[in-house]
Amino acid sequence: MGQLVYGNANPGIEFHDRTLAHLQIVIMIKLRRGESFGFCFDHGASAGSGRTTIWLSPAIPLQFIYLGSRDPSINKLWLEALAASSNSAAGLRVIVEPPQQLDL
């Protein structure tokens, strides 16, 4: 489990490394463009099973910390779906990874 550390929050928000890698790409693209946006995520049962929404802005420090040493493969369809959610009024949400298409 990796962590997304937002501002001075400690501990960070835990995500599986594969999920975190996809979120990092989408978040970094938006922040590089100077875009601020909401990010809504669910808490696990150990944290009360609720959800939180944070406002991501280029002015707030952000870290992506991975537990594993290998870079996960990237699913382009998942990136596109995450990016689409980040542009919605509800903001970026972690969604189920769609199956990857095979290149024929």
Residue pairs with C-beta under 8 A, 6 or more apart in sequence:
1 14
1 15
1 16
1 17
1 67
2 14
2 15
2 16
2 17
2 20
2 64
2 65
2 66
2 67
2 68
3 11
3 12
3 13
3 14
3 15
3 20
3 63
3 64
3 65
4 12
4 13
4 15
4 20
4 23
4 62
4 63
4 64
4 65
5 11
5 12
5 13
5 61
5 62
5 63
5 64
5 65
6 12
6 13
6 54
6 56
6 60
6 61
6 62
7 60
7 61
7 62
8 61
12 63
12 65
13 41
13 52
14 44
15 23
15 41
15 94
17 66
17 67
17 68
17 72
18 72
18 97
19 94
19 97
20 64
20 66
21 66
21 71
21 72
21 74
22 74
22 75
22 78
22 79
22 82
22 97
23 64
23 82
23 92
23 94
24 64
25 74
25 79
26 79
26 82
26 83
26 86
26 92
27 39
27 56
27 62
27 86
27 92
29 83
30 37
30 56
30 86
31 56
31 57
31 58
31 62
34 58
35 58
36 55
36 56
36 57
36 58
37 55
37 56
37 86
37 87
37 91
37 92
38 53
38 54
38 55
38 56
38 90
38 91
38 92
39 53
39 54
39 55
39 56
39 86
39 91
39 92
39 93
40 51
40 52
40 53
40 90
40 91
40 92
40 93
41 51
41 52
41 93
41 94
42 49
42 50
42 51
42 94
43 49
43 50
43 51
43 52
53 91
56 62
56 92
75 97
75 98
75 100
76 100
77 98
77 99
77 100
77 101
78 95
78 97
78 98
81 95
81 98
82 92
82 94
82 95
85 91
85 92
85 93
85 95
86 92
